[in-house]
Amino acid sequence: MVLDSEALADLPLARLVRAEFARGDHAGCVAATLEHDCDSADLAAALRGWAAGRGWSVTVAPLSGRR
């Protein structure tokens, strides 16, 4: 699956606010800022399952000073 803004349209439990994409010869990544109303742990679990179904992996880091 192509990693682009359209691919992020159906994020679980969150809304995409901002995304920066980087691509190499064999991999791509996105730094995304999301809005969500759920606990960060619940969001991370949902995102990991969603990403795994696309062959991707996810790392979640809160904004400085937030949880």
ZAMARGU-4260 file (C-alpha; in steps of 0.2 Angstrom, whole numbers, plus 5000, padded with zeros to 4 digits):
<rodrens>
0) 5000/5000/5000 | 5006/5017/4996 | 5010/5028/5011 | 5002/5045/5007 | 4989/5057/5015
5) 4975/5047/5006 | 4981/5031/5015 | 4980/5040/5032 | 4962/5045/5029 | 4955/5030/5039
10) 4966/5031/5054 | 4957/5022/5069 | 4952/5033/5084 | 4961/5048/5077 | 4961/5062/5064
15) 4976/5067/5054 | 4981/5085/5058 | 4998/5086/5049 | 5010/5074/5040 | 5028/5075/5034
20) 5033/5061/5022 | 5051/5055/5018 | 5055/5041/5005 | 5070/5031/5001 | 5074/5018/4989
25) 5066/5004/4999 | 5056/5012/5013 | 5045/5027/5017 | 5040/5035/5034 | 5028/5048/5040
30) 5029/5060/5055 | 5011/5063/5059 | 5002/5074/5071 | 4985/5067/5076 | 4970/5073/5086
35) 4962/5060/5097 | 4950/5059/5112 | 4956/5042/5119 | 4970/5036/5130 | 4987/5036/5121
40) 4989/5018/5125 | 4972/5014/5117 | 4977/5024/5102 | 4994/5016/5100 | 4986/4999/5100
45) 4973/5003/5087 | 4986/5011/5076 | 4998/4996/5077 | 4984/4984/5072 | 4979/4996/5058
50) 4996/4998/5052 | 5000/4979/5053 | 4986/4976/5041 | 4995/4986/5028 | 5012/4979/5031
55) 5018/4994/5041 | 5024/4997/5058 | 5020/5012/5070 | 5030/5021/5084 | 5019/5032/5095
60) 5027/5047/5104 | 5017/5060/5113 | 5020/5079/5111 | 5032/5085/5124 | 5023/5087/5140
65) 5007/5077/5135 | 5001/5060/5138
</rodrens>
